[in-house]
Amino acid sequence: MRARHLERHRTERIGWLRAAVLGANDGIVSTASLVLGVAAAHATHSNILVAGIAGLVAGAMSMAAGEYVSVHSQADTEKADIERERHELKTDDAGERKELAAIYVGRGLEPALAKQVADQLMAHDGLGAHVRDELGISQALSARPIQAALASAASFAVGAALPLLVTLLAPEARLISVVSVTSLVFLTLLGGVAARAGGAPVIKGVVRVTFWGALAMALTAGVGALFGAVA
């Protein structure tokens, strides 16, 4: 009896991890930036909260719609390519065998062995072999529009809720400084967690996420202060 292959790889997380990290990062950065920009324009505390809540709802819906549309386009392309391969296997079996063997030769196999491997894979699951080795589409990396949309919307809402909660609790006189510092802390934690989950260097992940988040917040606060001064 063959032992089951139980080894798990981080690439299996790519679909939801990318969408979740993007959503949470965008939720923290965009909501904190919005709060800071409105606060720098000398708005009232209640107006700042309303703007932040509106940003959370609009941002979550935008993330969900954007992810669904873009990932669904990828899924449509994958399906079209798979159907094309299915048709080619029905109409030109010999040519597809040669094509598959040539792929394996290019990867380092001897021609005779490559032909044998291609013949055995074609006998087992020809379409699966071509989808995997010719098109580069795997189960772990295939497009999942609904999963990406839900992950993005949920993570955006969670990320946006963090600076909003701080805005609700922070003293009005220190709102800008408190939101800025805590949002950078949130971004630092997110960068570290995302890097660790993806197997990347933690320090690089933290610096990358924190730097761009700080830049976005600083620019938005500057715009808010400029328009507040003009008004």
C-alpha positions in Angstrom: 0.0 0.0 0.0 1.5 3.4 -1.0 2.0 5.9 1.7 0.1 9.1 1.3 2.1 12.2 0.6 1.4 14.4 3.6 4.0 17.1 3.0 2.5 20.6 2.8 4.1 23.6 1.1 3.6 27.3 1.5 2.5 27.7 -2.2 -0.8 26.1 -1.2 -1.5 29.3 0.8 -0.8 31.7 -2.1 -4.4 32.1 -3.2 -5.9 33.3 0.2 -2.6 34.6 1.7 -2.1 37.2 -1.1 -5.7 38.4 -0.9 -5.7 38.5 2.9 -2.4 40.4 3.3 -3.4 42.8 0.5 -6.8 43.4 2.1 -5.5 43.9 5.7 -2.7 46.1 4.6 -5.0 48.3 2.4 -7.6 48.4 5.3 -5.0 49.7 7.8 -3.3 52.1 5.4 -6.3 53.6 3.6 -8.4 54.0 6.7 -5.6 55.4 8.9 -4.7 57.7 6.0 -8.3 58.8 5.6 -8.6 59.5 9.3 -5.3 61.4 9.5 -6.2 63.4 6.4 -9.6 64.4 7.7 -8.2 65.1 11.2 -5.4 67.3 9.8 -8.1 69.3 8.0 -9.5 70.2 11.5 -12.7 68.2 11.2 -14.7 67.3 14.2 -14.3 63.9 15.9 -17.7 62.7 14.8 -17.0 63.7 11.2 -13.7 61.8 11.3 -15.4 58.7 12.5 -18.1 58.9 9.9 -15.4 59.3 7.2 -13.6 56.3 8.6 -16.6 54.1 8.7 -17.6 55.1 5.1 -14.1 54.3 4.0 -14.3 50.8 5.7 -17.5 49.9 3.9 -16.5 51.3 0.5 -13.1 49.8 0.7 -14.3 46.3 1.7 -16.8 46.3 -1.2 -14.2 47.7 -3.6 -11.6 45.1 -2.6 -14.1 42.2 -3.0 -15.3 43.4 -6.4 -11.8 44.1 -7.7 -10.5 40.7 -6.5 -13.4 38.9 -7.9 -13.3 40.5 -11.3 -9.5 40.2 -11.7 -9.2 36.7 -10.4 -12.3 35.6 -12.4 -10.6 36.9 -15.6 -7.6 34.7 -14.7 -9.9 31.7 -14.1 -11.6 32.3 -17.5 -8.3 32.3 -19.2 -7.2 29.1 -17.5 -10.5 27.4 -18.5 -10.1 28.5 -22.1 -6.6 27.1 -22.3 -7.7 23.9 -20.7 -10.5 23.5 -23.2 -8.0 24.1 -26.0 -5.8 21.4 -24.7 -8.7 19.0 -24.4 -9.6 19.7 -28.1 -6.0 19.2 -29.2 -5.7 15.9 -27.3 -8.8 14.6 -29.2 -7.6 15.8 -32.6 -3.8 15.3 -32.4 -2.9 12.7 -29.8 0.5 11.9 -31.4 1.5 15.5 -31.7 0.5 16.1 -28.0 2.7 13.2 -26.9 5.6 14.6 -28.8 5.0 18.0 -27.3 4.9 16.6 -23.8 8.1 14.6 -24.4 9.9 17.7 -25.7 9.0 19.5 -22.5 10.6 16.7 -20.4 13.7 16.7 -22.7 14.0 20.4 -22.0 13.9 19.7 -18.3 16.8 17.3 -18.6 15.5 13.8 -19.4 17.0 11.7 -22.1 14.7 11.6 -25.2 13.9 7.9 -24.8 13.0 8.3 -21.1 11.1 11.5 -21.8 9.0 9.6 -24.4 8.3 6.8 -21.9 7.3 9.3 -19.2 5.0 11.2 -21.7 3.4 7.9 -22.8 2.7 6.8 -19.2 1.3 10.2 -18.2 -0.8 10.4 -21.3 -2.2 6.9 -20.5 -3.0 8.0 -16.9 -4.2 11.5 -17.3 -3.2 13.2 -20.5 -5.1 16.4 -20.0 -3.8 16.8 -16.4 -0.2 16.3 -17.6 -0.6 19.0 -20.2 -2.4 21.4 -17.9 0.4 21.0 -15.3 3.5 20.8 -17.4 2.6 22.7 -20.5 0.3 25.4 -19.2 1.8 25.6 -15.7 -1.6 25.4 -14.0 -1.7 23.5 -10.7 -4.4 22.9 -8.1 -2.5 24.9 -5.5 -2.1 27.9 -7.8 -5.3 27.9 -9.8 -7.5 31.0 -9.6 -10.4 31.0 -7.1 -12.4 34.2 -7.5 -14.8 33.8 -4.6 -12.1 32.8 -2.2 -10.0 35.8 -3.2 -13.0 38.2 -3.0 -14.1 37.0 0.5 -10.6 37.0 1.9 -9.9 40.5 0.6 -13.2 42.0 1.9 -12.9 40.3 5.3 -9.3 41.2 5.8 -9.8 44.8 4.7 -12.7 45.2 7.2 -10.5 43.7 10.0 -7.6 45.9 9.0 -9.7 49.0 8.7 -11.4 48.4 12.1 -8.1 48.7 13.9 -7.4 52.4 13.2 -11.1 53.1 13.5 -11.2 51.6 17.0 -8.2 53.7 18.0 -9.9 56.8 16.5 -12.9 56.1 18.6 -10.9 55.7 21.9 -8.1 58.3 21.3 -8.3 61.8 22.9 -9.2 64.3 20.2 -6.2 66.5 21.1 -3.8 63.6 20.4 -5.7 61.8 17.7 -3.2 62.3 14.9 -0.2 61.1 16.8 -2.0 58.1 18.5 -3.5 56.9 15.2 -0.2 57.3 13.4 1.8 55.3 16.0 -0.7 52.5 16.5 -1.3 52.1 12.7 2.5 51.7 12.2 2.5 49.1 15.0 -0.4 47.3 13.3 1.5 47.4 9.9 4.6 46.1 11.6 2.8 43.1 13.1 1.0 42.4 9.7 4.3 42.5 7.8 5.9 40.1 10.3 3.0 37.6 10.3 2.6 37.7 6.5 6.3 37.1 6.0 6.4 34.2 8.4 3.3 32.6 6.9 4.8 32.9 3.4 8.3 31.8 4.5 9.9 35.1 3.6 12.5 37.0 5.8 10.5 38.7 8.6 12.6 41.9 8.8 12.3 42.6 5.1 8.5 42.0 5.2 8.2 44.3 8.2 10.3 47.1 6.6 8.5 46.9 3.3 5.0 47.1 4.7 5.8 49.7 7.3 7.6 52.0 5.0 4.9 52.2 2.4 2.2 52.5 5.0 4.0 55.4 6.7 4.6 57.2 3.4 0.9 56.9 2.5 -0.2 58.2 5.9 2.2 61.1 5.8 1.2 62.2 2.3 -2.5 62.1 3.1 -2.1 63.9 6.4 -0.1 66.6 4.5 -2.8 67.0 1.9 -5.4 67.3 4.7 -3.4 69.9 6.5 -2.9 71.9 3.3 -6.6 72.0 2.5 -7.5 72.6 6.1 -5.1 75.6 6.2 -6.6 77.0 2.9 -10.1 76.6 4.2 
